[in-house]
Amino acid sequence: METAANYKPNVEVASDPETLALRSVEVFAADAQKVIKAKSVFHVAISGGHTPRRFFELLSEAPKAKALPWDRIQLFWVDERYVPPDSQWSNYKLAADTFLAKVDIPEQNIHRIPTEYSDFKVAAHRYEETIREVFGLGENQLPEFDLVVLGMGAEGHTGSLFPDSYAPFDAENLACVVYVLDEKLNRITLTHPVLCAASHLAVLVCGQEKADILKEVLTGEPDEVRYPIHVLWPILDKVTWLVDSQAAKLL
């Protein structure tokens, strides 16, 4: 693989978390408007975590986002903790609490990861079936999301592609189970071929606690084992890094 020096990551630095959230909404709205005009339906996958909360709130408050034809938006999740959908740890619940009830998106356009199955693998398979059905995919086809909104963890993971797990290397499935040994919650995540097939990816990074890892990831040699977010390096031209000034202070 080429070194990171051969790539030029597209990094946009916002002055503070609020400006970062506003810029994230601008990206979402602009992509949605462009795609809906071109092909009438916008397929997007979002993540959970602390960073996107304000972005989600603004999806129902900012005029550009609120005015979108939400009935033309098909909404998916990048990953989910294996908890009930009403759990405080649920990525779906975060979206439901912040914007889903406040925009005119039909219920049938909301495709959460089904965590009600006792068998994790059945849940991952069901989610994959939903993706195939909504996108109208053949057996070996990948979905092409118009936008995937990601974050980055302090150890360099994205989605639920964690270091020291099999998930970053699963190229067979669209969604897979992530068994986490040192935490309480197992997860389901989209696999890296699905992420890399997207038309556009936005990685939101916020806070000074992310400054060290952001510098390491953007300036070091790509190492997918240590830093799973490096699975995006072959498609770095499709990735927009939206970071606040605290996260960017070492760049």
Backbone as CSV, one residue per row, in Angstrom:
resi,resn,N_x,N_y,N_z,CA_x,CA_y,CA_z,C_x,C_y,C_z
1,MET,0.854,-1.204,0.000,0.000,0.000,0.000,0.881,1.242,0.000
2,GLU,0.412,2.289,-0.681,1.156,3.532,-0.690,1.158,4.132,0.708
3,THR,2.166,4.942,0.984,2.206,5.603,2.278,1.223,6.758,2.295
4,ALA,0.885,7.184,3.518,-0.061,8.293,3.652,0.459,9.554,2.975
5,ALA,1.789,9.654,2.856,2.378,10.838,2.233,1.973,10.961,0.763
6,ASN,1.583,9.857,0.154,1.161,9.889,-1.247,-0.265,10.400,-1.399
7,TYR,-0.958,10.509,-0.303,-2.334,10.981,-0.325,-2.390,12.372,0.286
8,LYS,-3.414,13.100,-0.073,-3.633,14.390,0.560,-5.024,14.371,1.191
9,PRO,-5.110,14.017,2.470,-6.422,13.989,3.118,-7.094,15.359,3.021
10,ASN,-8.379,15.334,2.739,-9.163,16.562,2.647,-9.685,16.899,4.039
11,VAL,-8.947,17.763,4.741,-9.273,18.092,6.125,-9.845,19.501,6.197
12,GLU,-11.052,19.620,6.740,-11.660,20.927,7.005,-11.660,21.141,8.513
13,VAL,-11.085,22.259,8.948,-11.008,22.550,10.382,-12.045,23.600,10.756
14,ALA,-12.899,23.247,11.698,-13.903,24.182,12.215,-13.399,24.769,13.534
15,SER,-13.795,26.000,13.822,-13.254,26.694,14.990,-13.683,26.064,16.314
16,ASP,-14.879,25.462,16.338,-15.395,24.904,17.591,-16.430,23.823,17.261
17,PRO,-16.880,23.055,18.263,-17.819,21.953,18.010,-19.127,22.389,17.350
18,GLU,-19.644,23.572,17.701,-20.898,24.037,17.096,-20.710,24.303,15.601
19,THR,-19.603,24.944,15.247,-19.317,25.211,13.841,-19.117,23.901,13.084
20,LEU,-18.493,22.933,13.747,-18.301,21.612,13.147,-19.656,20.956,12.866
21,ALA,-20.570,21.036,13.807,-21.904,20.448,13.612,-22.647,21.149,12.479
22,LEU,-22.549,22.468,12.418,-23.201,23.223,11.341,-22.631,22.837,9.979
23,ARG,-21.319,22.692,9.907,-20.684,22.303,8.644,-21.099,20.885,8.254
24,SER,-21.237,20.002,9.226,-21.674,18.632,8.967,-23.077,18.619,8.365
25,VAL,-23.950,19.465,8.879,-25.309,19.575,8.335,-25.271,20.108,6.909
26,GLU,-24.391,21.076,6.648,-24.251,21.611,5.295,-23.859,20.515,4.314
27,VAL,-22.909,19.676,4.716,-22.458,18.569,3.863,-23.604,17.600,3.608
28,PHE,-24.304,17.232,4.674,-25.443,16.317,4.561,-26.495,16.881,3.606
29,ALA,-26.876,18.138,3.826,-27.938,18.752,3.028,-27.523,18.910,1.565
30,ALA,-26.280,19.329,1.339,-25.803,19.524,-0.040,-25.767,18.199,-0.790
31,ASP,-25.251,17.146,-0.146,-25.214,15.827,-0.777,-26.627,15.338,-1.067
32,ALA,-27.518,15.506,-0.096,-28.896,15.030,-0.265,-29.584,15.752,-1.426
33,GLN,-29.460,17.066,-1.471,-30.100,17.838,-2.543,-29.580,17.406,-3.914
34,LYS,-28.267,17.263,-4.021,-27.643,16.898,-5.298,-28.095,15.507,-5.752
35,VAL,-28.077,14.552,-4.831,-28.413,13.171,-5.187,-29.896,13.022,-5.490
36,ILE,-30.740,13.650,-4.686,-32.186,13.545,-4.917,-32.552,14.156,-6.266
37,LYS,-31.891,15.241,-6.624,-32.143,15.861,-7.925,-31.724,14.927,-9.056
38,ALA,-30.616,14.200,-8.843,-30.071,13.333,-9.896,-30.798,12.000,-9.996
39,LYS,-31.120,11.391,-8.855,-31.693,10.038,-8.910,-32.843,9.797,-7.938
40,SER,-33.378,10.847,-7.396,-34.617,10.882,-6.600,-34.540,10.261,-5.203
41,VAL,-33.541,9.433,-4.915,-33.435,8.826,-3.577,-32.009,8.990,-3.040
42,PHE,-31.916,9.380,-1.761,-30.638,9.596,-1.089,-30.455,8.506,-0.039
43,HIS,-29.420,7.693,-0.200,-29.112,6.620,0.761,-27.965,7.076,1.657
44,VAL,-28.219,7.114,2.962,-27.213,7.604,3.897,-27.114,6.665,5.083
45,ALA,-25.895,6.512,5.607,-25.663,5.717,6.823,-24.986,6.614,7.851
46,ILE,-25.504,6.593,9.080,-24.974,7.444,10.141,-24.404,6.592,11.276
47,SER,-23.591,7.233,12.101,-22.971,6.560,13.243,-23.532,7.144,14.538
48,GLY,-23.108,6.577,15.664,-23.512,7.102,16.966,-22.344,7.788,17.647
49,GLY,-22.396,7.830,18.954,-21.297,8.443,19.712,-21.608,9.864,20.126
50,HIS,-20.671,10.454,20.857,-20.871,11.795,21.426,-20.785,12.891,20.361
51,THR,-19.822,12.777,19.448,-19.555,13.863,18.496,-20.762,14.233,17.632
52,PRO,-21.510,13.268,17.084,-22.583,13.672,16.173,-23.864,14.175,16.834
53,ARG,-23.949,14.188,18.152,-25.223,14.558,18.791,-25.716,15.931,18.313
54,ARG,-24.858,16.939,18.338,-25.292,18.283,17.934,-25.617,18.324,16.440
55,PHE,-24.841,17.609,15.643,-25.134,17.473,14.213,-26.539,16.918,14.024
56,PHE,-26.890,15.876,14.767,-28.231,15.284,14.672,-29.306,16.292,15.069
57,GLU,-29.072,17.007,16.162,-30.065,18.008,16.594,-30.305,19.039,15.502
58,LEU,-29.235,19.461,14.858,-29.342,20.487,13.817,-30.037,19.973,12.561
59,LEU,-30.044,18.647,12.350,-30.769,18.108,11.193,-32.257,18.453,11.258
60,SER,-32.770,18.654,12.465,-34.186,19.005,12.609,-34.390,20.495,12.879
61,GLU,-33.281,21.238,12.992,-33.388,22.666,13.320,-32.922,23.568,12.179
62,ALA,-31.827,23.205,11.526,-31.267,24.043,10.465,-32.230,24.069,9.272
63,PRO,-32.561,25.253,8.764,-33.540,25.348,7.670,-33.211,24.480,6.456
64,LYS,-31.938,24.430,6.058,-31.558,23.645,4.876,-31.864,22.168,5.065
65,ALA,-31.633,21.680,6.264,-31.861,20.259,6.536,-33.338,19.962,6.740
66,LYS,-33.998,20.826,7.482,-35.421,20.600,7.773,-36.253,20.620,6.489
67,ALA,-35.790,21.420,5.511,-36.545,21.569,4.257,-36.302,20.440,3.263
68,LEU,-35.412,19.525,3.582,-35.140,18.418,2.661,-36.382,17.549,2.472
69,PRO,-36.540,16.946,1.289,-37.643,15.998,1.099,-37.301,14.672,1.781
70,TRP,-37.594,14.589,3.069,-37.177,13.431,3.864,-37.822,12.132,3.403
71,ASP,-38.922,12.233,2.672,-39.541,11.012,2.147,-38.683,10.385,1.042
72,ARG,-37.671,11.122,0.570,-36.757,10.596,-0.450,-35.443,10.121,0.174
73,ILE,-35.369,10.108,1.486,-34.132,9.715,2.180,-34.306,8.333,2.800
74,GLN,-33.390,7.439,2.480,-33.350,6.097,3.080,-32.204,6.101,4.096
75,LEU,-32.545,5.921,5.370,-31.598,6.097,6.466,-31.184,4.762,7.074
76,PHE,-29.872,4.563,7.152,-29.285,3.346,7.733,-28.294,3.739,8.822
77,TRP,-27.801,2.710,9.540,-26.778,2.923,10.560,-25.500,2.188,10.168
78,VAL,-24.370,2.814,10.450,-23.066,2.190,10.194,-22.856,1.041,11.166
79,ASP,-23.227,1.258,12.428,-22.986,0.231,13.447,-23.943,0.437,14.609
80,GLU,-24.015,-0.578,15.458,-24.917,-0.523,16.609,-24.408,-1.423,17.716
81,ARG,-24.521,-0.942,18.937,-24.270,-1.805,20.090,-25.425,-2.797,20.209
82,TYR,-25.118,-4.007,20.713,-26.178,-5.020,20.784,-27.003,-4.826,22.050
83,VAL,-27.849,-3.795,21.987,-28.729,-3.429,23.098,-30.123,-3.183,22.528
84,PRO,-31.165,-3.178,23.366,-32.511,-2.854,22.870,-32.535,-1.446,22.277
85,PRO,-33.438,-1.192,21.306,-33.471,0.115,20.654,-33.836,1.271,21.575
86,ASP,-34.360,0.976,22.773,-34.673,2.060,23.716,-33.585,2.226,24.779
87,SER,-32.462,1.534,24.606,-31.353,1.640,25.570,-30.616,2.967,25.399
88,GLN,-30.099,3.493,26.507,-29.322,4.736,26.439,-28.045,4.560,25.607
89,TRP,-27.617,3.319,25.388,-26.392,3.049,24.629,-26.679,2.842,23.139
90,SER,-27.930,2.904,22.748,-28.304,2.612,21.365,-28.032,3.794,20.433
91,ASN,-27.330,3.530,19.335,-27.113,4.564,18.311,-28.447,4.972,17.676
92,TYR,-29.340,3.997,17.503,-30.666,4.309,16.966,-31.397,5.283,17.892
93,LYS,-31.371,5.022,19.200,-32.091,5.884,20.151,-31.552,7.305,20.113
94,LEU,-30.229,7.450,19.948,-29.653,8.790,19.860,-30.281,9.568,18.702
95,ALA,-30.395,8.910,17.552,-31.022,9.562,16.394,-32.504,9.808,16.626
96,ALA,-33.176,8.829,17.233,-34.614,8.973,17.504,-34.879,10.146,18.440
97,ASP,-34.038,10.296,19.449,-34.229,11.359,20.441,-33.885,12.743,19.886
98,THR,-32.948,12.811,18.940,-32.458,14.112,18.491,-33.150,14.645,17.245
99,PHE,-33.477,13.762,16.268,-34.061,14.332,15.052,-35.135,13.504,14.358
100,LEU,-35.173,12.206,14.548,-36.080,11.390,13.739,-37.547,11.774,13.904
101,ALA,-37.945,12.095,15.121,-39.352,12.426,15.359,-39.701,13.839,14.895
102,LYS,-38.681,14.616,14.543,-38.911,16.034,14.215,-38.809,16.328,12.727
103,VAL,-38.487,15.326,11.927,-38.449,15.512,10.472,-39.468,14.578,9.830
104,ASP,-39.837,14.895,8.598,-40.906,14.135,7.947,-40.370,12.922,7.194
105,ILE,-39.672,12.051,7.923,-39.161,10.833,7.299,-40.138,9.695,7.583
106,PRO,-40.627,9.006,6.555,-41.547,7.891,6.785,-40.867,6.769,7.576
107,GLU,-41.642,6.099,8.397,-41.080,5.023,9.221,-40.433,3.933,8.374
108,GLN,-41.007,3.664,7.188,-40.457,2.599,6.346,-39.119,2.986,5.710
109,ASN,-38.706,4.257,5.855,-37.406,4.700,5.333,-36.304,4.633,6.395
110,ILE,-36.675,4.219,7.613,-35.722,4.157,8.727,-35.323,2.702,8.940
111,HIS,-34.064,2.408,8.697,-33.591,1.020,8.717,-32.567,0.824,9.837
112,ARG,-33.084,0.655,11.052,-32.164,0.430,12.172,-31.622,-0.993,12.131
113,ILE,-30.517,-1.201,12.812,-29.938,-2.544,12.925,-30.756,-3.314,13.948
114,PRO,-31.319,-4.480,13.559,-32.267,-5.174,14.443,-31.560,-5.944,15.554
115,THR,-31.592,-5.398,16.763,-30.868,-6.008,17.883,-31.760,-6.857,18.776
116,GLU,-32.973,-7.156,18.298,-33.889,-7.927,19.143,-33.705,-9.437,19.028
117,TYR,-32.843,-9.881,18.111,-32.618,-11.326,17.932,-31.635,-11.839,18.983
118,SER,-31.894,-13.049,19.483,-30.983,-13.627,20.475,-29.663,-14.034,19.827
119,ASP,-29.708,-14.338,18.534,-28.505,-14.734,17.799,-27.962,-13.523,17.042
120,PHE,-26.747,-13.091,17.413,-26.136,-11.922,16.782,-26.015,-12.097,15.269
121,LYS,-25.636,-13.305,14.864,-25.410,-13.539,13.434,-26.706,-13.429,12.631
122,VAL,-27.812,-13.860,13.225,-29.114,-13.713,12.565,-29.422,-12.224,12.371
123,ALA,-29.124,-11.419,13.393,-29.377,-9.974,13.304,-28.548,-9.346,12.182
124,ALA,-27.273,-9.712,12.097,-26.407,-9.175,11.039,-26.926,-9.586,9.669
125,HIS,-27.378,-10.838,9.568,-27.914,-11.342,8.297,-29.197,-10.607,7.914
126,ARG,-30.055,-10.362,8.897,-31.308,-9.647,8.631,-31.005,-8.216,8.145
127,TYR,-30.037,-7.580,8.770,-29.673,-6.219,8.361,-29.131,-6.222,6.932
128,GLU,-28.318,-7.213,6.640,-27.783,-7.353,5.279,-28.922,-7.566,4.277
129,GLU,-29.893,-8.373,4.640,-31.050,-8.598,3.763,-31.814,-7.292,3.510
130,THR,-31.972,-6.487,4.554,-32.656,-5.195,4.397,-31.891,-4.299,3.425
131,ILE,-30.571,-4.242,3.586,-29.746,-3.427,2.684,-29.920,-3.900,1.246
132,ARG,-29.856,-5.215,1.040,-29.985,-5.759,-0.319,-31.347,-5.427,-0.929
133,GLU,-32.367,-5.509,-0.088,-33.726,-5.250,-0.576,-33.908,-3.779,-0.953
134,VAL,-33.474,-2.875,-0.079,-33.677,-1.442,-0.318,-32.856,-0.963,-1.527
135,PHE,-31.648,-1.483,-1.654,-30.785,-1.080,-2.773,-31.065,-1.878,-4.049
136,GLY,-31.842,-2.969,-3.920,-32.098,-3.812,-5.079,-30.846,-4.504,-5.593
137,LEU,-30.088,-5.105,-4.680,-28.786,-5.675,-5.024,-28.880,-7.128,-5.480
138,GLY,-27.995,-7.488,-6.396,-27.784,-8.880,-6.751,-26.883,-9.538,-5.723
139,GLU,-26.624,-10.824,-5.914,-25.940,-11.617,-4.890,-24.567,-11.078,-4.503
140,ASN,-23.751,-10.696,-5.451,-22.386,-10.268,-5.140,-22.179,-8.763,-5.270
141,GLN,-23.273,-8.008,-5.251,-23.166,-6.561,-5.402,-23.032,-5.864,-4.046
142,LEU,-22.332,-4.747,-4.063,-22.210,-3.914,-2.871,-23.165,-2.729,-2.980
143,PRO,-23.727,-2.289,-1.853,-24.533,-1.062,-1.898,-23.612,0.136,-2.098
144,GLU,-24.109,1.144,-2.783,-23.331,2.378,-2.924,-24.056,3.488,-2.184
145,PHE,-23.691,3.661,-0.909,-24.281,4.743,-0.128,-23.847,6.083,-0.715
146,ASP,-24.763,7.036,-0.727,-24.427,8.363,-1.225,-23.595,9.132,-0.213
147,LEU,-23.839,8.858,1.064,-23.055,9.479,2.136,-22.987,8.524,3.313
148,VAL,-21.804,8.388,3.883,-21.615,7.653,5.130,-20.974,8.619,6.120
149,VAL,-21.608,8.794,7.270,-21.089,9.682,8.305,-20.427,8.831,9.382
150,LEU,-19.138,9.043,9.570,-18.339,8.248,10.495,-17.745,9.132,11.590
151,GLY,-17.278,8.473,12.641,-16.452,9.127,13.638,-15.132,8.377,13.701
152,MET,-14.301,8.739,14.658,-13.059,7.991,14.876,-12.808,7.897,16.374
153,GLY,-12.589,6.674,16.848,-12.320,6.467,18.264,-10.896,6.832,18.636
154,ALA,-10.659,6.946,19.925,-9.352,7.369,20.422,-8.244,6.362,20.115
155,GLU,-8.617,5.130,19.712,-7.597,4.150,19.341,-7.576,3.906,17.834
156,GLY,-8.299,4.751,17.080,-8.224,4.677,15.629,-9.242,3.764,14.975
157,HIS,-10.340,3.446,15.675,-11.388,2.646,15.029,-12.403,3.565,14.370
158,THR,-13.161,3.020,13.441,-14.290,3.741,12.856,-15.413,2.744,12.662
159,GLY,-16.679,3.225,12.696,-17.772,2.276,12.786,-17.519,1.423,14.027
160,SER,-17.703,0.115,13.901,-17.256,-0.785,14.974,-16.164,-1.709,14.440
161,LEU,-15.311,-1.153,13.573,-14.138,-1.885,13.098,-13.020,-1.619,14.101
162,PHE,-12.895,-2.523,15.059,-11.959,-2.321,16.160,-10.619,-3.003,15.901
163,PRO,-9.530,-2.417,16.460,-8.250,-3.150,16.433,-8.421,-4.485,17.159
164,ASP,-7.655,-5.469,16.757,-7.670,-6.782,17.413,-9.025,-7.481,17.316
165,SER,-9.796,-7.177,16.262,-11.009,-7.936,15.995,-10.989,-8.359,14.534
166,TYR,-11.842,-9.325,14.210,-11.884,-9.815,12.823,-12.590,-8.826,11.901
167,ALA,-13.456,-7.984,12.464,-14.341,-7.142,11.657,-13.644,-6.335,10.563
168,PRO,-12.474,-5.711,10.824,-11.851,-4.922,9.753,-11.447,-5.746,8.529
169,PHE,-11.391,-7.073,8.679,-10.911,-7.922,7.585,-12.022,-8.734,6.920
170,ASP,-13.271,-8.542,7.374,-14.395,-9.266,6.785,-14.741,-8.630,5.443
171,ALA,-14.431,-9.330,4.364,-14.730,-8.835,3.020,-15.847,-9.638,2.372
172,GLU,-16.430,-10.582,3.119,-17.466,-11.469,2.571,-18.865,-10.914,2.769
173,ASN,-19.088,-10.239,3.892,-20.428,-9.823,4.283,-20.603,-8.314,4.119
174,LEU,-21.852,-7.884,4.108,-22.144,-6.451,4.132,-22.161,-5.935,5.572
175,ALA,-22.609,-6.796,6.481,-22.638,-6.461,7.904,-22.113,-7.656,8.688
176,CYS,-21.410,-7.380,9.765,-20.871,-8.502,10.551,-20.963,-8.215,12.038
177,VAL,-20.846,-9.276,12.809,-20.870,-9.185,14.268,-19.467,-8.846,14.757
178,VAL,-19.402,-7.985,15.771,-18.128,-7.653,16.408,-18.212,-8.130,17.855
179,TYR,-17.421,-9.146,18.166,-17.390,-9.658,19.540,-16.294,-8.915,20.289
180,VAL,-16.688,-8.200,21.334,-15.756,-7.358,22.079,-15.498,-8.002,23.434
181,LEU,-14.246,-8.285,23.712,-13.902,-9.016,24.929,-13.755,-8.108,26.150
182,ASP,-13.191,-6.904,25.941,-12.857,-6.068,27.096,-13.939,-5.036,27.409
183,GLU,-15.064,-5.105,26.699,-16.194,-4.228,27.008,-17.424,-5.105,27.237
184,LYS,-18.502,-4.477,27.649,-19.710,-5.260,27.933,-20.524,-5.556,26.672
185,LEU,-20.426,-4.689,25.673,-21.396,-4.724,24.578,-20.805,-5.185,23.255
186,ASN,-21.333,-6.280,22.730,-20.994,-6.685,21.365,-21.719,-5.759,20.395
187,ARG,-21.321,-5.828,19.113,-21.855,-4.877,18.139,-22.083,-5.536,16.792
188,ILE,-22.795,-4.801,15.936,-22.906,-5.155,14.522,-22.450,-3.937,13.735
189,THR,-21.691,-4.157,12.670,-21.154,-3.046,11.891,-21.194,-3.347,10.403
190,LEU,-21.299,-2.296,9.601,-21.054,-2.446,8.171,-19.581,-2.800,7.988
191,THR,-19.279,-3.589,6.972,-17.901,-4.011,6.732,-17.167,-2.986,5.868
192,HIS,-15.835,-3.125,5.823,-15.058,-2.103,5.113,-15.328,-2.052,3.609
193,PRO,-15.657,-3.164,2.911,-15.990,-3.014,1.487,-17.219,-2.131,1.262
194,VAL,-18.182,-2.180,2.203,-19.379,-1.337,2.095,-18.996,0.132,2.294
195,LEU,-18.171,0.396,3.305,-17.733,1.775,3.523,-16.992,2.305,2.300
196,CYS,-16.102,1.485,1.756,-15.259,1.942,0.647,-16.035,2.089,-0.663
197,ALA,-17.209,1.483,-0.750,-18.026,1.591,-1.966,-18.881,2.861,-1.973
198,ALA,-18.919,3.582,-0.846,-19.749,4.782,-0.758,-19.238,5.871,-1.688
199,SER,-20.139,6.730,-2.127,-19.762,7.850,-2.990,-19.018,8.934,-2.220
200,HIS,-19.397,9.134,-0.959,-18.787,10.180,-0.139,-18.827,9.737,1.309
201,LEU,-17.746,9.983,2.027,-17.691,9.668,3.454,-17.241,10.916,4.200
202,ALA,-17.905,11.208,5.308,-17.508,12.322,6.173,-17.097,11.749,7.520
203,VAL,-15.885,12.075,7.960,-15.397,11.611,9.256,-15.379,12.803,10.205
204,LEU,-16.195,12.728,11.257,-16.304,13.818,12.226,-15.394,13.526,13.412
205,VAL,-14.495,14.461,13.721,-13.548,14.278,14.827,-13.542,15.555,15.660
206,CYS,-13.774,15.409,16.955,-13.969,16.581,17.810,-13.276,16.389,19.155
207,GLY,-12.612,17.428,19.645,-12.063,17.416,21.000,-10.569,17.187,21.059
208,GLN,-9.926,17.794,22.054,-8.474,17.702,22.174,-7.998,16.281,22.489
209,GLU,-8.905,15.448,23.061,-8.512,14.061,23.351,-8.293,13.256,22.065
210,LYS,-8.730,13.792,20.917,-8.527,13.112,19.635,-7.316,13.667,18.871
211,ALA,-6.642,14.658,19.421,-5.556,15.328,18.685,-4.405,14.377,18.379
212,ASP,-3.981,13.593,19.360,-2.848,12.671,19.148,-3.168,11.623,18.097
213,ILE,-4.341,10.987,18.208,-4.683,9.914,17.278,-4.918,10.478,15.876
214,LEU,-5.490,11.673,15.778,-5.721,12.262,14.455,-4.385,12.523,13.752
215,LYS,-3.417,13.059,14.494,-2.097,13.294,13.899,-1.461,11.970,13.472
216,GLU,-1.541,10.980,14.336,-0.937,9.671,14.045,-1.567,9.035,12.809
217,VAL,-2.895,9.080,12.734,-3.618,8.456,11.625,-3.354,9.169,10.300
218,LEU,-3.334,10.500,10.333,-3.204,11.260,9.089,-1.764,11.379,8.592
219,THR,-0.794,11.215,9.482,0.597,11.435,9.061,1.460,10.178,9.096
220,GLY,0.967,9.116,9.753,1.769,7.902,9.859,1.558,6.956,8.689
221,GLU,2.344,5.885,8.666,2.173,4.830,7.662,0.822,4.143,7.870
222,PRO,0.047,3.915,6.803,-1.211,3.196,6.973,-1.002,1.821,7.593
223,ASP,-1.754,1.523,8.624,-1.647,0.250,9.331,-3.057,-0.157,9.754
224,GLU,-3.716,-0.946,8.902,-5.117,-1.309,9.143,-5.300,-2.180,10.377
225,VAL,-4.259,-2.892,10.775,-4.362,-3.751,11.954,-4.407,-2.893,13.217
226,ARG,-3.495,-1.941,13.285,-3.421,-1.081,14.469,-4.499,0.001,14.462
227,TYR,-4.725,0.595,13.285,-5.696,1.673,13.150,-6.694,1.311,12.044
228,PRO,-7.799,0.664,12.384,-8.733,0.207,11.350,-9.273,1.304,10.441
229,ILE,-9.247,2.567,10.875,-9.729,3.622,9.997,-8.882,3.723,8.723
230,HIS,-7.691,3.149,8.758,-6.839,3.142,7.560,-7.404,2.269,6.437
231,VAL,-8.488,1.514,6.690,-9.145,0.801,5.574,-9.670,1.792,4.540
232,LEU,-9.810,3.060,4.937,-10.313,4.078,4.013,-9.225,4.664,3.110
233,TRP,-7.970,4.329,3.362,-6.886,4.980,2.612,-6.935,4.742,1.094
234,PRO,-7.352,3.573,0.616,-7.446,3.412,-0.842,-8.488,4.316,-1.489
235,ILE,-9.430,4.848,-0.693,-10.484,5.699,-1.271,-10.465,7.079,-0.608
236,LEU,-9.285,7.515,-0.205,-9.166,8.756,0.558,-9.667,9.973,-0.213
237,ASP,-9.686,9.876,-1.535,-10.193,10.991,-2.351,-11.698,11.185,-2.166
238,LYS,-12.392,10.209,-1.594,-13.843,10.321,-1.371,-14.177,10.708,0.073
239,VAL,-13.150,10.944,0.896,-13.338,11.175,2.330,-13.131,12.654,2.673
240,THR,-14.090,13.225,3.376,-13.940,14.580,3.919,-13.781,14.465,5.427
241,TRP,-12.681,15.008,5.949,-12.437,15.011,7.391,-12.952,16.336,7.939
242,LEU,-13.954,16.276,8.798,-14.513,17.466,9.433,-14.071,17.447,10.897
243,VAL,-13.134,18.314,11.237,-12.529,18.273,12.578,-12.590,19.659,13.220
244,ASP,-12.677,19.689,14.541,-12.647,20.987,15.212,-11.205,21.358,15.542
245,SER,-11.014,22.601,15.935,-9.649,23.118,16.116,-8.897,22.395,17.229
246,GLN,-9.613,21.918,18.240,-8.947,21.181,19.323,-8.391,19.845,18.827
247,ALA,-9.175,19.141,18.015,-8.693,17.870,17.462,-7.561,18.096,16.468
248,ALA,-7.573,19.244,15.813,-6.601,19.518,14.746,-5.348,20.222,15.234
249,LYS,-5.202,20.444,16.535,-4.142,21.338,16.996,-2.728,20.796,16.790
250,LEU,-2.566,19.497,16.564,-1.235,18.937,16.333,-0.927,18.734,14.848
251,LEU,-1.868,19.049,13.968,-1.657,18.847,12.535,-0.789,19.968,11.958
